[in-house]
Amino acid sequence: MTPHPDRTVLRGGVVVDGTGGPRRTADVEIIDGRIGVIGEVEERGGDTVVDCRGRFVLPGFIDAHAHVDGLVFDPEVQLALLRQGVTTVIGGQDGVSYAPGDGVWASRYFAAINGPHPTYAGGGVAELLASYDGATPLNVGYLVPAGTVRHEVMGMAQARADAVELAEMRRLVAEGLEAGALGLSTGLDYVPGIFADADELAQLCAPVAAADALYVTHMRGGYETNTAAGLAEVAAICAPGAAHHGVRGHVSHLHVDAADAARLLAEAAGSGADLSFDMYPYTRGCTLVAMAVLPPEYSTLGVDDAVERLADPAERARLRDDWFPAVADKPSLGPDWPSMIRVGHTPAADWAWAPGLSIAEIANERRTDVVDATLDLLVAGRMEVNAVMAVRDERPIENLARLFALDGHTGGSDGIFVGTVPHPRAAGSFARFLGTYIGRSFEWEGAAVHLAGRTAERFGLAERGVLRPGAAADLAIIDPLTAADAATYDDPRALARGIDDVFVNGVHVLRGGALTGALAGRGLRRAASAAGIHSPSQTSTKGTP
């Protein structure tokens, strides 16, 4: 047989294929960017052979919730993701990203979350997806962000959308889906999504349901103590009925006690809602400082107006007397809020010392009180400030493990790389799933489902997430004895261990733990849902080769 010039053989690894089926020792053939034979592969002249003995071969992981829409072009970000075995990230999260439109508003509002996009200058989802083709070693999927859609049609109006506005928003959603978007996302604690009621959201889901795409939501009112109300709204939008369309749903970063999650998801399923969720393996969160500590109306202002108001002594006095006592009463924060908010990023050069410190520590350093320290920080950073947020209920590993074992779970990092001291979830989540939760939430077969197979199925990435002949050759080669996260809250950029070789679309993009320089990633367009994936979370056999 004539040698194929672009054939790679992964020799002798333990294949865990992402379908939930049992692991097996086998060779894997990669040819023309696709998986060929899985079994015994005869070597030919000209083959590239990778010795995988002693390692596991898994489908590349799919990050169901990532904030790297603009930073996926950064080699440091690429390396951090690939070292975790991530080959695909899904952007357009929380209802805010660049397309449709010129991207200016979203770039400013989410500057401390998504970062700037280096080439997107406007247009729509088609243009944004094209910007990723051959420009990064990772694949990028995209959700039409409902907040961006609303901003395109209604600006920062807080009123209910009228029939004309709804029709235009539905048109933009349908156009994005036709261009290949994987679904629709909402961020119901961010503007302008916070102004959209359930009926409006259900109307926007009409083209999503028609395309069998996915409705993905950062629920209203936060999580933890408000999860029941948030999930009830999601179920009302997703459950089939006279006024709704039975759209499939997915809850972003479901931050709640495992038993509560199981009960509330079962109740939603009982109403007819088809839901899945993602969650990262940490209890602390990360968000915009302004969102956590300022009145909601500040999010509707432009940066110049917000900064001007915060610099005004009369406005500061009003906030001190009338608003910050309410911050201390928030269930998610409480009176210890200055110690619970640790700055991750500010662009202000004079405040370069601040990331890594809490608001309380910053106030002490500047010999001022916590209110002035907070407002000075936001003014200096022109609102572009994010923070790692401690929580009042630091749930133990065992509770998180029960959450991740639920059948609806998919891996998502909610990773934000913006800042000098970001949350470690960006560089550590998927390696932490392997190093900490295999043996607790699932075995290796289950890990491949939760971190790849089920995500591909839910998001309509039929050619990915599983290892089978004909599938796209996205693969991670993993040492099961050493795979673990290294990132911590004090050293959040430390690279994961135990994953040194990764292929994307059949190309060796990570070799020996280093980037090869190959830009094999693509903007992924939606396909028919994958089939045949089940959930072996607690049923597969444990062990290493």
TIGUDO-225614 format. One line per 8 residues: number of its first residue (from 0); their letters; for each residue z, x, y of C-alpha. Coordinates in Angstrom, 2 decimals, padded with zeros to 5 digits. Layout:
TIGUDO-225614
NUM> a> Z,X,Y; ...
//
This chain:
TIGUDO-225614
0> mtphpdrt> 000.00,000.00,000.00; -000.86,001.31,003.47; 002.23,002.42,005.40; 003.08,000.29,008.40; 003.58,002.43,011.52; 006.44,000.30,012.87; 008.53,-000.37,009.78; 012.27,000.30,009.69
8> vlrggvvv> 014.43,000.07,006.57; 018.17,-000.45,006.82; 019.29,001.11,003.57; 022.23,000.03,001.42; 024.39,-001.96,003.83; 026.43,-005.06,003.07; 024.45,-007.98,004.47; 026.41,-010.85,006.02
16> dgtggprr> 023.65,-013.21,007.00; 025.21,-015.72,009.42; 024.56,-018.81,007.28; 028.01,-018.77,005.71; 026.66,-017.49,002.41; 028.42,-014.65,000.57; 027.92,-011.02,001.54; 025.73,-008.84,-000.66
24> tadveiid> 024.61,-005.24,-000.76; 020.92,-005.06,000.13; 018.28,-003.24,002.08; 016.78,-004.94,005.13; 013.17,-004.45,006.15; 012.26,-004.72,009.85; 008.58,-005.01,010.67; 006.82,-006.13,013.85
32> grigvige> 010.12,-007.18,015.40; 010.98,-009.49,012.50; 013.06,-009.33,009.36; 010.98,-008.85,006.25; 012.42,-008.35,002.78; 016.18,-008.54,002.26; 016.84,-006.99,-001.11; 015.48,-003.83,-002.67
40> veerggdt> 012.95,-002.27,-000.29; 010.74,000.53,-001.52; 010.42,003.38,000.95; 006.95,004.31,002.21; 005.64,007.22,004.18; 006.19,006.77,007.88; 009.21,004.48,007.53; 012.20,004.90,009.76
48> vvdcrgrf> 015.23,004.71,007.50; 018.77,004.01,008.70; 021.55,004.75,006.24; 023.87,001.73,006.31; 025.97,002.57,003.28; 029.63,001.78,003.97; 028.69,-000.51,006.86; 028.02,-004.22,007.27
56> vlpgfida> 024.73,-005.57,008.60; 025.24,-008.75,010.63; 023.04,-010.84,012.90; 023.40,-009.71,016.49; 026.13,-011.64,018.22; 025.31,-014.32,020.79; 027.67,-014.58,023.74; 027.79,-018.33,024.41
64> hahvdglv> 029.31,-017.89,027.87; 028.52,-014.77,029.86; 028.36,-014.01,033.57; 025.81,-011.21,033.49; 022.87,-013.11,034.96; 022.33,-010.33,037.50; 024.16,-007.42,035.87; 022.36,-007.33,032.52
72> fdpevqla> 020.01,-004.78,034.10; 022.93,-002.34,034.59; 023.08,000.32,031.84; 026.88,000.34,031.92; 026.95,-003.40,031.23; 024.27,-003.07,028.57; 026.25,-000.39,026.78; 029.48,-002.40,026.89
80> llrqgvtt> 027.78,-005.44,025.36; 025.79,-003.60,022.69; 028.85,-001.64,021.60; 030.35,-005.04,020.74; 027.29,-006.02,018.69; 026.12,-008.54,021.30; 022.33,-008.85,021.39; 021.96,-012.13,023.32
88> viggqdgv> 023.84,-013.47,026.34; 023.61,-017.01,027.68; 023.72,-017.30,031.46; 023.45,-020.07,034.00; 027.08,-020.93,033.31; 029.57,-023.09,035.22; 026.83,-024.91,037.08; 026.00,-021.97,039.38
96> syapgdgv> 023.21,-019.42,039.11; 019.98,-018.36,040.80; 017.34,-020.82,039.58; 015.99,-023.25,040.61; 015.43,-022.30,044.24; 015.56,-019.02,046.11; 018.91,-017.94,044.63; 020.49,-017.18,048.00
104> wasryfaa> 023.31,-019.75,047.92; 024.31,-018.99,044.33; 024.17,-015.25,044.95; 026.63,-015.61,047.81; 028.95,-018.12,046.18; 029.14,-016.31,042.84; 028.82,-012.79,044.23; 032.15,-011.83,042.65
112> ingphpty> 031.21,-013.44,039.32; 027.50,-013.02,038.51; 026.59,-010.23,040.90; 023.18,-010.03,042.60; 019.89,-010.29,040.74; 017.75,-007.24,041.57; 014.31,-008.88,041.36; 014.50,-012.69,041.39
120> agggvael> 013.18,-013.84,044.76; 012.87,-017.55,044.12; 010.96,-020.08,042.12; 012.46,-021.66,039.06; 013.69,-021.13,035.55; 010.32,-019.83,034.36; 010.35,-017.05,036.95; 013.97,-016.17,036.22
128> lasydgat> 013.42,-015.98,032.46; 010.34,-013.82,033.02; 012.48,-011.36,035.00; 014.31,-010.44,031.78; 011.23,-009.81,029.64; 011.05,-006.11,028.85; 013.56,-005.28,031.59; 016.80,-005.00,029.59
136> plnvgylv> 017.76,-004.14,026.00; 019.44,-007.55,025.56; 018.05,-011.06,025.24; 019.03,-013.56,027.92; 019.13,-017.34,027.49; 019.67,-019.63,030.45; 021.16,-023.03,031.20; 019.95,-025.11,034.14
144> pagtvrhe> 022.99,-025.01,036.47; 023.76,-028.51,037.69; 025.62,-027.29,040.78; 022.59,-025.31,041.89; 020.41,-028.34,041.23; 022.70,-030.55,043.32; 022.78,-027.96,046.10; 018.97,-027.85,046.13
152> vmgmaqar> 018.82,-031.63,046.59; 021.99,-032.53,048.49; 023.44,-029.31,049.89; 027.22,-029.57,050.15; 027.26,-033.35,050.56; 030.30,-034.89,048.92; 028.83,-038.38,048.64; 027.57,-039.95,045.44
160> adavelae> 023.93,-039.23,044.77; 021.60,-042.14,045.53; 018.67,-043.17,043.35; 016.18,-040.90,045.12; 018.49,-037.90,044.90; 019.23,-038.56,041.24; 015.54,-038.77,040.45; 014.89,-035.43,042.15
168> mrrlvaeg> 017.80,-033.78,040.35; 016.58,-035.11,037.00; 013.13,-033.74,037.80; 014.55,-030.26,038.42; 016.55,-030.40,035.19; 013.50,-031.52,033.19; 011.37,-028.81,034.81; 013.92,-026.16,033.84
176> leagalgl> 014.04,-027.42,030.26; 010.24,-027.37,030.06; 010.35,-023.74,031.20; 012.63,-022.88,028.28; 016.20,-023.44,029.46; 018.65,-024.04,026.62; 020.41,-026.94,028.29; 022.35,-027.99,031.37
184> stgldyvp> 025.63,-026.49,032.60; 028.27,-027.91,034.90; 031.23,-026.35,036.69; 033.40,-029.28,037.68; 036.03,-027.19,039.46; 033.37,-025.45,041.57; 031.32,-026.89,044.41; 029.19,-028.87,044.57
192> gifadade> 029.73,-029.86,040.93; 033.22,-031.09,041.77; 031.61,-033.90,043.80; 029.51,-035.23,040.88; 031.03,-038.13,038.98; 030.61,-038.81,035.26; 027.79,-041.30,035.85; 025.77,-038.73,037.80
200> laqlcapv> 026.30,-036.14,035.09; 025.27,-038.59,032.38; 022.08,-039.34,034.33; 021.29,-035.62,034.57; 021.78,-035.39,030.80; 018.94,-037.85,030.13; 016.25,-035.13,029.98; 018.69,-032.87,028.11
208> aaadalyv> 019.18,-035.47,025.39; 015.44,-036.14,025.24; 014.83,-032.44,024.59; 017.70,-032.20,022.06; 019.13,-029.49,024.30; 022.81,-028.90,025.06; 025.17,-030.10,027.80; 027.59,-027.22,028.52
216> thmrggye> 030.58,-027.84,030.76; 033.42,-026.14,032.54; 035.52,-029.30,032.51; 037.02,-031.02,035.51; 040.53,-030.25,036.70; 041.05,-026.99,034.89; 042.37,-026.66,031.35; 045.75,-026.34,029.66
224> tntaagla> 047.74,-029.36,030.95; 044.60,-031.28,031.99; 042.52,-030.74,028.88; 042.95,-034.30,027.61; 041.46,-035.79,030.78; 038.67,-033.22,030.85; 037.66,-033.82,027.25; 037.80,-037.58,027.72
232> evaaicap> 035.20,-037.26,030.48; 033.04,-035.00,028.33; 033.20,-037.49,025.47; 032.27,-040.34,027.81; 029.19,-038.41,028.95; 028.15,-037.28,025.46; 028.94,-040.26,023.25; 025.97,-042.58,022.70
240> gaahhgvr> 026.16,-045.94,024.46; 024.27,-048.40,026.60; 024.56,-046.27,029.73; 024.46,-042.85,028.11; 022.10,-040.84,025.98; 024.16,-039.26,023.21; 023.58,-035.72,024.42; 025.08,-032.91,022.34
248> ghvshlhv> 027.95,-031.24,024.21; 029.64,-027.88,024.41; 032.91,-027.11,026.21; 033.17,-023.75,027.95; 036.23,-021.51,027.45; 038.48,-024.15,025.85; 041.78,-022.68,027.00; 044.38,-024.85,025.26
256> daadaarl> 046.92,-024.90,022.44; 045.22,-024.92,019.04; 046.87,-028.10,017.79; 045.99,-029.94,021.00; 042.41,-028.74,020.74; 042.08,-029.93,017.14; 043.50,-033.36,017.97; 041.46,-033.88,021.16
264> laeaagsg> 038.21,-032.69,019.60; 038.79,-035.04,016.66; 039.33,-037.92,019.09; 036.09,-037.02,020.89; 034.23,-036.89,017.58; 035.67,-040.28,016.71; 034.03,-041.71,019.83; 030.67,-040.37,018.65
272> adlsfdmy> 030.55,-037.22,020.78; 028.98,-034.18,019.07; 030.92,-031.27,020.59; 031.34,-027.56,020.07; 033.19,-025.05,022.26; 033.60,-021.40,023.06; 036.73,-019.42,023.78; 037.52,-015.74,024.25
280> pytrgctl> 040.38,-013.92,022.47; 042.69,-013.50,025.48; 045.12,-015.80,027.25; 044.64,-014.57,030.82; 041.71,-015.87,032.85; 039.52,-014.58,035.66; 038.15,-016.43,038.67; 037.54,-016.36,042.41
288> vamavlpp> 040.73,-015.81,044.41; 039.58,-018.39,046.96; 039.22,-021.02,044.26; 042.75,-020.38,043.01; 044.63,-020.33,046.33; 042.64,-022.12,049.06; 042.00,-025.82,049.68; 038.81,-027.08,047.98
296> eystlgvd> 037.04,-027.63,051.30; 036.82,-023.88,051.78; 034.35,-023.71,048.92; 031.98,-025.94,050.87; 031.87,-023.60,053.86; 029.46,-020.77,054.41; 030.97,-017.29,054.27; 030.93,-016.80,058.05
304> daverlad> 032.66,-020.12,058.70; 035.27,-019.53,056.01; 036.11,-016.06,057.28; 036.31,-017.27,060.87; 038.71,-020.05,059.93; 040.94,-017.77,057.88; 041.19,-015.32,060.77; 042.37,-018.04,063.16
312> paerarlr> 046.19,-017.93,063.71; 046.45,-021.71,063.99; 044.63,-022.22,060.69; 046.84,-019.62,059.03; 049.93,-021.43,060.24; 048.57,-024.71,058.86; 047.84,-023.17,055.47; 051.25,-021.50,055.34
320> ddwfpava> 053.10,-024.73,056.11; 050.91,-027.37,054.49; 048.94,-025.74,051.69; 050.65,-022.76,050.09; 053.71,-024.81,049.00; 051.20,-026.81,046.92; 049.90,-023.58,045.38; 053.43,-022.84,044.24
328> dkpslgpd> 053.57,-026.30,042.65; 050.35,-025.93,040.63; 051.07,-026.27,036.89; 048.79,-023.31,036.20; 050.53,-021.00,038.69; 053.95,-022.04,039.99; 056.22,-020.14,042.36; 055.38,-016.81,040.73
336> wpsmirvg> 051.71,-017.09,041.77; 051.70,-013.86,043.84; 052.63,-011.89,040.72; 050.19,-013.78,038.49; 047.04,-013.00,040.51; 045.83,-009.43,040.03; 042.81,-008.41,042.09; 039.77,-007.29,040.12
344> htpaadwa> 037.15,-006.88,042.84; 036.70,-006.71,046.59; 033.70,-005.18,048.36; 035.84,-004.11,051.34; 035.89,-000.31,051.52; 039.24,-000.30,053.31; 040.73,-002.25,050.40; 039.39,-000.08,047.60
352> wapglsia> 043.00,000.64,046.60; 043.74,-003.04,045.93; 041.97,-003.79,042.59; 044.45,-003.57,039.77; 047.34,-004.73,041.98; 048.84,-008.19,042.18; 049.07,-010.14,045.42; 052.82,-009.44,045.38
360> eianerrt> 052.21,-005.70,045.03; 049.58,-005.76,047.78; 052.00,-007.56,050.11; 054.66,-004.98,049.37; 052.22,-002.12,049.95; 051.17,-003.56,053.32; 054.72,-004.59,054.28; 053.70,-008.19,054.86
368> dvvdatld> 054.27,-011.51,053.16; 052.15,-012.88,050.33; 050.33,-015.47,052.44; 049.15,-012.93,055.00; 048.27,-010.49,052.22; 046.13,-013.14,050.49; 044.32,-014.26,053.64; 043.78,-010.69,054.88
376> llvagrme> 042.30,-009.81,051.48; 039.85,-012.72,051.61; 038.82,-012.01,055.20; 038.25,-008.31,054.55; 036.23,-009.07,051.40; 034.33,-011.91,053.07; 035.49,-014.22,050.27; 033.89,-011.98,047.59
384> vnavmavr> 037.13,-011.37,045.73; 037.91,-012.06,042.09; 041.11,-011.69,040.13; 042.56,-011.61,036.65; 044.86,-014.60,036.34; 048.01,-014.52,034.27; 049.10,-017.78,032.65; 052.51,-019.34,032.32
392> derpienl> 052.04,-019.90,028.59; 051.04,-016.65,026.90; 050.08,-018.14,023.55; 050.55,-015.77,020.59; 047.76,-014.37,018.45; 048.60,-016.84,015.69; 047.91,-019.79,017.99; 044.61,-018.33,019.18
400> arlfaldg> 043.71,-017.63,015.55; 044.10,-021.30,014.67; 041.92,-022.24,017.64; 039.15,-019.86,016.58; 039.28,-021.16,013.01; 038.16,-024.63,014.11; 034.67,-025.53,012.94; 033.36,-026.16,016.46
408> htggsdgi> 034.24,-022.70,017.77; 031.63,-020.20,018.96; 032.25,-016.78,020.44; 032.06,-016.53,024.21; 033.47,-013.85,026.46; 033.33,-015.54,029.87; 032.73,-011.89,030.72; 032.68,-010.86,034.38
416> fvgtvphp> 031.76,-007.22,035.00; 031.96,-007.38,038.80; 034.77,-005.18,040.09; 036.50,-001.89,039.43; 039.31,-003.52,037.43; 037.69,-006.54,035.70; 039.10,-008.62,032.88; 038.88,-006.71,029.55
424> raagsfar> 037.20,-009.72,027.92; 033.86,-008.52,029.27; 033.95,-005.24,027.33; 036.18,-006.31,024.47; 035.85,-009.93,023.34; 033.47,-009.66,020.40; 034.99,-006.46,019.06; 038.41,-008.09,019.38
432> flgtyigr> 037.21,-011.05,017.31; 036.41,-008.53,014.57; 039.38,-006.21,014.86; 042.09,-008.85,015.35; 040.86,-012.18,013.98; 039.06,-011.31,010.75; 041.68,-012.15,008.14; 043.35,-014.58,010.54
440> sfewegaa> 040.66,-017.02,011.73; 037.85,-016.18,009.31; 036.51,-013.51,007.00; 033.32,-011.57,007.68; 031.13,-014.43,006.51; 032.89,-016.76,008.92; 032.74,-014.23,011.75; 028.95,-014.10,011.45
448> vhlagrta> 028.83,-017.90,011.73; 031.22,-018.18,014.66; 029.74,-015.28,016.62; 026.04,-015.75,015.82; 024.86,-018.44,013.41; 026.58,-021.50,014.86; 025.83,-020.41,018.43; 022.13,-020.10,017.65
456> erfglaer> 022.17,-023.53,016.03; 023.95,-025.24,018.93; 021.85,-023.63,021.65; 018.50,-024.08,019.93; 017.76,-020.42,019.15; 016.21,-021.12,015.77; 014.86,-017.60,015.19; 018.16,-015.87,015.86
464> gvlrpgaa> 021.73,-015.81,014.68; 020.85,-015.44,010.99; 019.38,-012.75,008.78; 016.48,-014.19,006.80; 012.82,-013.25,006.30; 010.80,-014.15,009.37; 013.74,-014.30,011.78; 013.84,-012.17,014.90
472> adlaiidp> 015.33,-008.79,014.04; 018.48,-008.84,016.15; 021.05,-006.95,014.07; 024.36,-005.15,014.47; 025.43,-002.47,011.99; 029.21,-002.43,011.84; 031.85,-000.20,010.29; 034.32,-002.81,008.96
480> ltaadaat> 037.14,-000.28,008.82; 037.03,000.76,012.48; 035.45,-002.12,014.42; 037.87,-003.05,017.21; 038.17,-003.46,020.93; 039.51,-000.69,023.16; 039.51,-002.46,026.55; 042.91,-003.38,027.98
488> yddprala> 044.13,-004.91,031.22; 044.89,-001.40,032.47; 041.67,000.14,031.11; 039.28,-002.83,031.06; 036.02,-000.91,030.73; 036.89,001.06,027.59; 034.05,000.71,025.07; 034.49,-000.96,021.71
496> rgiddvfv> 034.63,001.08,018.52; 032.88,000.81,015.17; 029.46,-000.51,016.25; 027.06,002.34,016.85; 023.65,000.96,015.83; 022.08,-002.23,017.17; 018.53,-003.61,016.98; 017.04,-006.18,019.36
504> ngvhvlrg> 013.69,-007.71,018.47; 013.32,-004.99,015.85; 013.86,-002.12,018.28; 016.70,000.37,017.96; 018.38,-000.14,021.34; 021.76,001.44,020.46; 021.72,004.54,018.27; 024.79,006.60,017.50
512> galtgala> 026.73,004.59,020.06; 024.37,005.44,022.94; 021.56,003.53,024.63; 018.13,004.61,023.46; 016.47,003.50,026.68; 014.33,000.89,024.91; 014.06,-002.34,026.89; 013.33,-004.72,024.04
520> grglrraa> 015.13,-007.78,025.38; 013.49,-011.02,026.43; 014.21,-014.13,028.36; 014.76,-016.55,025.50; 013.06,-019.93,025.59; 014.51,-022.89,023.72; 013.25,-023.64,020.21; 014.10,-026.25,017.57
528> saagihsp> 017.65,-026.08,016.26; 018.36,-023.87,013.29; 019.38,-025.50,010.02; 021.51,-024.80,007.00; 024.56,-023.27,008.67; 027.99,-024.21,007.43; 031.50,-023.09,008.25; 033.26,-020.91,005.67
536> sqtstkgt> 036.09,-019.98,008.03; 038.82,-019.76,005.39; 036.77,-019.83,002.19; 034.92,-016.54,001.96; 036.20,-013.60,-000.01; 038.05,-010.89,001.79; 037.44,-007.19,001.51; 035.30,-004.23,002.45
544> p> 032.59,-002.44,000.51
//
